[in-house]
Amino acid sequence: MSETAATTSLVNTRKPSRFMPGWYSVAWGSALLVMLPVLAVFWLALFPTENIWPHLVETILPVYIQTTLLLLAGVGSLSVIIGVGTAWLVTMCHFPGRRLFEWALLLPFAMPAYVIAYLYTDLLEYAGPLQSMLRDLFGWQTSRDYWFPDIRSLGGAIAMLTLVLYPYVYLLARASFLEQSMNIRDASRILGCSPLQSFYRISLPIARPAIAVGLALVSMETLNDFGTVDYFAVKSLSAGIYDAWLNMGNLGAAAQIASLMLVFVVLLISLERIARAQQRQFSGADRFRSLERYSLSPGRRLLATLACSLPVILGFLIPFLVLGSYAVRRLEQLTEPGFIANAVHSFALSAVAALLTVMIAIVLAYSKRLYPHRTSLTLAARLSSLGYALPGAVLAIGVIIPLATFDNSVDAFMQRHFGFGTGLLLSGTPFAIVFAYCVRFLAVSTGSVESSLSKITPNMDMASRSLGLNPLHTLRRVHLPLIRSGLLTAVLVVFVDAMKELPATLILRPFNYDTLATFVYQYASDEKIETSALAAMLIVLVGIVPVILLSRTITATRKG
Amino acid sequence: MNAKHAFLAGLALSTFGGVAQAADEVNIYSYRQEFLIKPLLEAFTAETGIKANVIFSKSGLLERLEHEGANSPADVILTSDVGPLHDAVERELVAPIKSDIIDENVPSQYRSKDDLWVGLTARSRIIYASKDRVESGEIKTYEDLADPKWKDRVCTRSGKHSYNLSLIGSIIEHNGEEQAEQWLSAVKENLARQPQGNDRAQVKAVMEGECDVALGNTYYYGHMITNEEEPEQKDWARSVNIVFPNQEGRGAHMSISGAALAKHAPNKDAAIKLIEFLTSEQAQKMYAEVNFEFPVRPGIEWSPLLKEHMGEFKADDVNLGDVVKHRATASRLVDKVGFDN
C-alpha cells in the first residue's frame, strides 16, 4: 500500500545480468499466441473480394458510425452514472438495504444481453402484458391511439446493454472507493467541501483510472455485441460487418470494418491514457482505518435505496422472474441427459478458460513489471487484449485460421515424413473454444491483475530478489499471495463472461456439442425462448455464485 | 486422401480425441437450427443405421470448412436459404451431387445448374393483408406494394434479411436493376415503420393496426395458426388474409432450404444417402408437418393444414441460382435507398 507512479522502474533492465530471456520469451510467446486471431482478422482484411468502401461511404457508413457512436455514448454514460453512483452510495453512505445492494448490484452481470433483450421485447411490445394492461385500463383500441416507447430501437438497445454492462463499472469503482484514504476525504471536508463536492473533487478523480478501465470494458462489449443490435434492427458497425460478410459474401471487407473498429478502440483507450498521464496517483496508507459512512436524512435514505434497487429490479429481478415463470412449466428438462451434459460443458469450458486466461494475464502483467522499458512488450500486451472488441463470430474465424493452419501443417508434415496423417488435432475440439475464450476475455482479466500488481511496492521485489529468489519464485511467494483477491476477481469475471459467450462457441464447437448458451440460442433465435428458459436460468444461477463470491472478495479488502 | 490414409487419419483422430469417423456416420454443418432437422435425422438413422452428427451455427461454418481444407470432417452442409449454398459454390467448397434419385425427386428450378446444391423444401414469400382493412383483390403483386395508395401501410423485416434480399434479387432478375431500385425506393416510401422484427412480428403489427399489408414467408402462418404454446398467435394469423402475389404473371417468389456435399467429404456415400433421404417421400412429408414448408418434390400430398390454408398457387419457376447471384447487388440497393434507415 504505497504510492505508485507509472514510470517507476521495478527492475533495472539496463544491467545485462538482470535480463531474463526465459521470462521475456514466455511473455512474448503468450502475447503472440493470444494475438494470433486478431492478426488473422487483420490478414483477412487484406483480401476483400471487392472494394466496398466507395459504396459504404456513399450510402450507409455515416449511419453505421452515427449509430455506433450514439450507442457507445449512451451505454457508456449510463453505465458510468449507474455504476459509479451506486458504488459510491453503498461504499460511503448508510441507508436501508446497503449490505444487500453491495452484492445484488452485481447480479445483472450474470444475465446474457441477448436473453434480456428477448425477455423485455416480450414484456414491452404491443401484445405484451404491459401494453395490454394499459389498453384495458384506458380503453385504447390500437397502437395508433397512444404513444409507447418502442423497445426495438436504439434507445432500447442502449437500455438493454446498460442494464447488463454497468456492473463492470460498479465493480471497479467500488473496489477503488474502498481503497481510498479516509484522511483525504476528511481533509476535503475540513476545507469546506460538502459530501457531494468531496465526491466530485476527491473521490471521483482518484477513482478515475478504475472507472476508465470499467468504461473501456463496457465500450468493447457494446462494440462487439451483435445479438441485441440485430434483434432490435439497430444499424451499428457490427451489423455492417455481418452484412458485408454474409449478404455481400465479402469476408475481407467485413474484416476491414472490424479492423477499423479496433483502431478506433485503440485510439479511445490511448486518448484516455494521455488525458490521465499528467495525474499522479497516491493511494492512501490507511486501508485499515475503517470507513466512516455518511448518515443520510430519511428522505435521502429512501432515495438511495430506490436508486440502488432500480438497476437490480430492471436488470435482474424482472427478467429472472419471467424466465422462472417459463421454466417452471418445463422442469422435466432437468432430467434429460442432454441438459446435464450441456451444463457440464458450460461449466468445464468456462472454468478452464478462466484459469488459463488469468495465468496468461499474470505472465503479461508480471513481465511488464520486470521490463517496464520494453515498450514492444507493452504494445504486445495491449494488442492481445483487442480480441474483446471483435464481434464473437469474427473472432471465431480468427481462431479457426491459425488452428486449422497448424493442424494441416502438422498433418502434411507427418504425411510426408511418416506416411500417415494426423488430421485435425485442435480444430473442432473443446480446445478451440477455450482458446477463443482466452483471446476474448484476456482484456477483462488483465485489467484486474495489472491493477492489483501495481499496488505492490517495488521494495517487495527488491527485498525478495536480494534475498536470492528468482523472478518466478518472487512471483509465487511474494506477489501471488498479495494479489490473491485481485486474481479471484479476474477468474470469476472471466468465468461468468465465458458462461454467457455465444457466437464463437457456436462456430467452433465439436459435433453434437451444446453448452447452455448454445442451447438457449437455438430456440431463442427462433423466437421460442420459453422452451429454453430453464437453460437460460441455469446460466444465470451458475453466474450468481461467482458474483456473490466476487462481492465478498471486494468487501473483504476493507473492514467497516 | 486415399482410403488407407483416410483410415489412418481416422484412427489417429479417434486416438487424439478428435471427431470419430466410423464408416456409418455422416457429419453435418448446419445453418438450420438443430431442433428443426432432428426428427428427420432420427428417421434417417432409423432407416439406414447411419448416425448423423451435427454442428449448428448461423454463420462461420463455411469459413470453418474452407480453412479445415482436405482434413475437414464435414460431409453435408444444410442451409435455411440459398445464400450459403451460393457462397459455398463460389468458394469451391462443394462437390457435385451425383444421384439419379435426387435428380428425379427435385425439379430443376430447385437445383443448381451443375448439381452443386439441391433444394429440400420450398417456401413462398407472400403478402399478408389485413382482413378488416384490405379488400380481397386490392393487392395482387409485389409491384403493387410500390403504389402510393399503400403509403404508411406496409410492414416488413429488415431489407438486409436474406428472405428480403432474395425477393429483391428476383425482382432484379425479372425487371432489371434500375426497375428494382425504383420499386424498393417506392416501397420504402410506403413503410409504416422502420423495418424490424421477424416475419411473425409483421403479421402481429397488421393485427395491431400499425400497418395493413406485410411481407412474410408462408410457414410462419402455419406456425402461428397452430401455436398451442402461445395461443394469442392464432389471433394474429386470423387477422390476415394470405395473398400469393403475381398469380397472373410470373408467380409467387420461392425460396428454399437446401443441402450441398462438401468437397472433401470423408463419408461421401453416407452423405449422398442422407441427401437422397431428405428428398424421399417420407422426409418431404415430415418437413411439411414439422415446419409447414412446401415439399420440393412434386406429387407429395400436402399436410391437411397446408392444403386448408395455402391451397394451390402459381410459383415463380426462375432458377434460384439466377436469383441468388443478385444478392450483393440487392444488399447495395437496400443501402442505396436507405430502406432500413
Interface residues (C-beta under 8 A of the other chain):
Chain A: H55 L56 E58 T59 I60 V63 Y126 A127 Q141 T142 S143 R144 R152 F232 A233 K235 A239 Y242 D243 W245 L246 N247 M248 G249 N250 L251 A393 A396 I397 I400 I401 A404 T405 D407 N408 D411 Q415 F420 G421 T422 G423 L424 L425 S427 G428 T429 P503 L506 I507 L508 R509 P510 F511 N512 Y513 T518 Q522 Y523 S525 D526 E527 E530
Chain B: M1 H5 L8 A9 G10 A12 L13 F16 G17 G18 V19 N27 Q33 E34 F35 L36 N53 V54 I55 F56 S57 K58 S59 G60 L61 E63 R64 H67 E68 G69 A70 N71 S72 P73 G83 H86 D87 E90 R157 S158 K160 S162 L165 Q194 P195 Q196 G197 N198 R200 K204 A205 E208 G209 E210 E229 E230 E232 W236 R327 A328 S331 R332 D335 K336 G338 D340 N341
